[in-house]
């Protein structure tokens, strides 16, 4: 009876240690995989970071088209720059781009008036 209890406690302790180890390994690999922690090495990476920072400032000031240009340039210079890709996917509330307006209008469909005679 006592041997069974000791075995069970050892088994639980071993499961706890394995779980703790796996969580630690997951945390370490996840923090390294994003690539945002490493300092820029090449001149292109430095320029991409600078463009990213200027794009963020333009975005905060409401200059969405200028910010989008900075983000696209940063993404072209450094494909691994996650923040540039995230900002490019962020919707802009006051986007004045005619292409974006046309795409939104097309996606919604053309409004029909009551007198158009269409079903």
PEKA-V114097 format. One record per backbone hydrogen bond with DSSP energy under -1.0 kcal/mol. NH is the residue of the N-H (numbers start at 1). CO is the residue of the C=O. Records with the same first field share a line. If there is no record, write none. Layout:
# PEKA-V114097
NH: CO, CO
This chain:
# PEKA-V114097
5: 1
6: 2
7: 3
8: 4
9: 5
10: 6
11: 7
12: 8
13: 9
14: 10
15: 11
16: 12
17: 13
18: 14
19: 15
20: 16
21: 17
22: 18
23: 19
24: 20
25: 21
26: 22
27: 23
28: 24
29: 25
30: 26
31: 27
32: 28
33: 29
46: 42
47: 43
48: 44
49: 45
50: 46
51: 47
52: 48
53: 49
54: 50
55: 51
56: 52
57: 53
58: 54
59: 55
60: 56
61: 57
62: 59
63: 58
64: 62
67: 63
68: 64
69: 65
70: 66
71: 67
72: 68
73: 69
74: 70
75: 71
76: 72
77: 73
78: 74
81: 78
82: 80
85: 81
86: 82
87: 83
88: 84
89: 85
101: 97
102: 98
103: 99
104: 100
105: 101
106: 102
107: 103
108: 104
109: 105
116: 113
